[in-house]
């Protein structure tokens, strides 16, 4: 995430960018939920993949499409560190 892109360091959302987003993209790729380039940009494709993950896992604590604490904990437990 680029400095100043997001004030909540616990969450990533559309418009954020940086190495944390790249890691998210790579983790979603491991589960075949994201097929785009791991370019570090949290765009609509990443948002859609996060939403699909949340729906499939029944995660409701984070806003849909937002990579918050609950979604992060679940995804990190289910995937290997890229």
Secondary structure, 3 states (H helix, E strand, C coil): CCCCCCCCCCCECCCCECHHHHHHHHHHHHCCCCCCCCCCECCHHHHHHHHHHHHHHCCCCCCCCCECHHHHHHHHHHCCCC
